[in-house]
């Protein structure tokens, strides 16, 4: 696929921010899953939903990380 000559070149700072975002996706998803699981445990008077939240958060985090990495590699020009 030919490269579009009118497309602006990405700024190095913007590229660094996009790549560093990948490192924050998994911990944020796991923490959010834990927090929502603890909240559900409190409301439903259980003691195991936080584990399900952590596992779900980890899976969602990895899926999102793979999607972001694929999008970044697709956007990278072949030079």
C-alpha positions in Angstrom: 0.0 0.0 0.0 1.6 3.3 -1.0 2.2 5.9 1.7 0.1 9.1 1.6 2.5 12.0 1.0 0.0 14.4 2.7 -0.1 12.5 5.9 1.9 14.3 8.6 4.8 12.6 10.3 4.1 11.5 13.9 5.7 13.5 16.6 8.3 11.6 18.7 6.6 12.7 21.9 3.2 11.5 20.7 4.7 8.2 19.7 6.3 7.7 23.1 3.0 8.5 24.8 1.1 6.0 22.7 3.7 3.3 23.5 3.8 4.1 27.2 0.0 3.8 27.3 0.4 0.1 26.6 2.3 -0.3 29.9 -0.5 1.2 31.9 -3.4 -0.7 30.3 -2.9 -4.0 32.2 -2.4 -2.7 35.7 -5.3 -0.2 35.3 -7.6 -3.0 34.1 -6.6 -5.3 36.9 -7.1 -2.6 39.5 -10.5 -1.7 38.1 -11.6 -5.3 38.0 -10.4 -5.7 41.6 -12.2 -2.6 42.8 -15.5 -3.6 41.0 -15.2 -7.1 42.4 -14.7 -5.8 46.0 -17.7 -3.5 45.5 -19.8 -6.5 44.3 -18.6 -8.5 47.2 -19.7 -5.8 49.6 -23.1 -5.5 48.0 -23.8 -9.2 47.6 -22.1 -10.3 50.8 -19.7 -12.7 49.1 -16.0 -13.2 49.4 -14.8 -14.4 46.0 -16.0 -11.9 43.3 -12.9 -9.8 43.6 -10.9 -12.8 42.2 -13.3 -13.0 39.3 -12.8 -9.2 38.8 -9.0 -9.5 38.8 -9.1 -12.3 36.3 -11.6 -10.5 34.1 -9.5 -7.3 34.3 -6.3 -9.1 33.4 -8.0 -10.7 30.3 -9.5 -7.4 29.2 -6.2 -5.7 29.8 -4.3 -8.2 27.6 -6.9 -8.0 24.9 -6.7 -4.2 24.8 -2.9 -4.3 24.9 -2.9 -6.6 21.9 -5.4 -4.4 20.0 -3.3 -1.3 20.7 -0.1 -3.0 19.7 -1.7 -4.2 16.4 -3.0 -0.7 15.7 0.4 0.9 16.4 2.2 -1.6 14.1 -0.4 -1.0 11.4 0.1 2.8 11.6 3.9 2.5 11.6 5.3 3.4 8.1 7.5 0.8 6.4 10.8 2.5 5.9 
